[in-house]
Amino acid sequence: QVQLAESGGGLVQAGGSLRLSCAASGRTYSRNTMGWFRQAPGKERNFVTAIRWSPGRTYYADSVKGRFTISRDNAKNTVYLQMNSLRPEDTAVYYCAAATAYGSDLEYARYYDYWGQGTQVTVSS
């Protein structure tokens, strides 16, 4: 089992920045890919970004490219999501996820085995 705990959400004005953290515990050696998804009220959970734990290759949804950056700290078993130039449409609950398999479907929620509880990000206009 892998446990994931997100933190860092909050309320920010448009154009501002936030950094989310996702701390992994448990059988962390089994996770291969870490991802962030987001879900706005009444909408599906959508892919935001992902990182292969080794060698650290990153992937981004088109809507966040150039604004968001995913990174990891191996020693802390933590993944970060730096969000800059935030927009009202970025408002959602952000979820951290971990996958144990190594595949190509990392943009799909079904690819991931473990999920955090989510953290709310609200961007005001």
N, C-alpha and C positions, 0 to 999 in steps of 0.2 A: 504494500500500500504506500501511496505517496499522498501526503497532506500538503495543501497549498493555502497560503494565507495572503490575501491582497491587502494593501494599505495605500494611502496617499490620495484618495479621491477627495472631492470637495467642490466648492463653488468658485468659479473664476469668471472674469469678464472676457468677452471676445478679444482675441489677440494675446491673451495671457498664456501662461504655461503651468503645467502640473507634471509631477513625476510620480508614477505608480510603481509600487514594489510588489513582488510576489516571492515570498519565502517558501521554499520547499523543505519538507522534512519527511522522515520515514525512509523508504527504500529509494532514495534519490538516485542511486547508481543505475536504476532501471529506466529512468526517463531519458529519452533520446531527443525529443523536440519539446520546446516550450512555446506556447502561443498566447496571444491576447485576442479575445473576442469582445464584442459589445452588443448590447441589446437595448434598444429604445422601446418605450411603452407601445404595445400593440404591434411590434415588429419582430422579425426573426432575429436570431442571434447571428451576427455577421463577423467574419474574419477581419482582424485588424493587422496583425503582424505575427511572425514566428521566428524562432531562432533554433538552429540545430545546436545541441549542447557541444558537440565536437564535429566539425572544426569551427563552428560559430557563424555559419552562413545564415543570412537574414532574408526575410521575405516580407513584403508589404502590400496591403491593399492599395489600389490606385488612389483612393480618396485621402490617404494619409501620407503618401510618399512626399518626402521633402519637408514634412512637418513633424512626424513622429520618428523616434529612434528606439529600437529595442537593443538591450545589452544584457550581459550576464556577469555575475561575479562567482567564479567557481568556488572560491574558498567559503563564501557565505551561502552557497546554493540558492542564490537569489537572482531573479530576472527583473529588469527595470523597463519601464516604458516612459520615455521622456516625450512629453506632448507640448509642442510649441505652436504658436499661431492658432490657438484654439478657436473654433467656430461654434455657433449655437447648434449646428447639426451634429457636432461631436457629443452632444449630451446623450448619455446612456449609462447603463450599468456595465462596467468593464469586468470581464472575467478572465482569470488566468487559467491555463490548462496545460496538462502534461501528457505526452504520448510516449509509450514504451516501444512501439514498433517504429521501424524506419521505412517510410513510404513517401509517396508523392502527394497524397491527398491532404496535406496539412492545412489547406484552406477550408476544410470541412470539419464541422464540430464532431462528426462521427469518428474522426481519426484519433481523437483524444480520449484517454482513459480516466483522467482525473481532472477535477475542476475545483476552483476556489469558490468562495461564497459570494464574490462580487463586491465591487466598490462603486459608489455612485459618483459620476462626474457630471456636473451641471455647468454649462457655459451660457452666461447671460449676454444679451445683445445690448 
